[in-house]
Structure formats: C-alpha cells, structure tokens
C-alpha cells in the first residue's frame, strides 16, 4: 500500500508539472478553470465511451459515471453534443499539397521545392487540383497562402515555398489543430511507454549548463538536421501511402515529431 501511495503521489506530481505550460497558455488566452473543467469532463466521457464498449455495445451513462466520476446528467449532455476534433477540408488539402511540394517530382527536385508557375503544367494550380478535386479553387488556396506568407511571388510571377517562415505564419486554425494533434500523440506515446512492456520510440537530449552562444549553435544544428530527416521521411511516407491506399488491408497512421525547447529568451 505504501508503494502504491508513493506511485500515486509521483504520478500526481508529474501530471501537475506537465499541465503547467498548458495552464500558463490558458491564462494568457483568458480561459478560466470552469472552462477547462468542462473540457476535462468532456474528454473523460469521450474516452470512456470509446474505450469501454463491451461486445461492440456502447457503455451506458451509468457505467461512464462509474468509470469517470462525471455526474450522469453531465454524461448524457456531453454525449449528446458529439463534438470531435478534426481538420477542415482546407487544412487537409493544404497538408497534402505541402507534402507533395516538399518531396515529389515534378514539384520537387533533389529534395528542394521548385518555383512553380501559377497555372499550366506542373504549376501551383495543377498541384492544388491533385488534391482539391475542384472543391476549393486553386486561386483561393493561392491567395490564402500568399496572405499567410507560406509562398511568395517573384518578379517573373513564379511562386516559391517559404520553408523558413511556413510554421511561423500559419493561421490559428492550422496552429491549434496541429498543437492538439502533435501533443496528443506525444502524450499517447509517453503514457503507452508507462503502461506497456513494448515501448514506442521516445528519446530526448538534455543539457542545462550551456552558454547563450552554444545554445544558438545547437538550435541551428537541430533545426537543420531535423528538417532534413523529416523531409526524407515525408518523401518515403508519401510514396508508400500512394501505393498502400489501394490495398484492401487495414490502414494505420504514424507521426514523428521534432522540437527544440530552450529557456533562452
């Protein structure tokens, strides 16, 4: 019992620590505790509903109440809302276009995105039409990307992909979607590794006695090496997905992320 109490104490301490960056962000955005509690209740209900089905039958409100401690009235109300986190059509199209431009011919050569004409063969329009299926006009996507700074137009009218500023100039929809997706998958990996004998890959490098100059050098090196690795993996995965999507076998997903955090400001 003492060992179990100590584990619970350590777990609560760990959870509090990992929540602090999120709480700091929520305070900056003026999202208060009652709002967070409503979201926590909703998450409890959704996870219990999804993970506690027996023989394919969804659990009752009473069972979810028993598993989560959320009041049955709240359980019913939250189940009726049926809110789910998912990308918009525009964001899905943009992600596929970026993946292709950063890895595939005729839009990429030697690992470098090519400058594209606005229309015609092997152009921005042809790239957009590969994925939009005419649901969203290529000119609308182009105008949106120019406004965000994802692309720029040179004097010859060619469009260049701005890799350095791509992430910095995303719209809030894009930022918040991938904020949730990336952190959720990292959290899923970490919690899996705490619970399961078979470990998923999760590694980090940490040093805490570096000069400002050393941190800046390491930051640049980390960005360059990580981008090269991600671009190479993106190229492999995109080619494989185009092949695998025609297979009758089940389809699975993966995510590999890279981040560099420093207390240097």
VENNORVEN-V807215 format. One line per field, one symbol per residue. burial: # if it has 24 or more other ideal C-beta (glycine too) atoms within 12 Angstrom, else .. A space follows every 10 residues. Layout:
# VENNORVEN-V807215
burial=???
This chain:
# VENNORVEN-V807215
burial=.......... .......... .......... .......... ######.##. .#......#. #..##..#.# ....#..##. .........# #.######## ####..##.. ..######.. .####.#### ##...#.#.. ##.##..#.# ##......## ###..#...# ...#...#.. ..#..##.#. .......... .......... .......... .........# #..##.##.. .......... ......#... .....
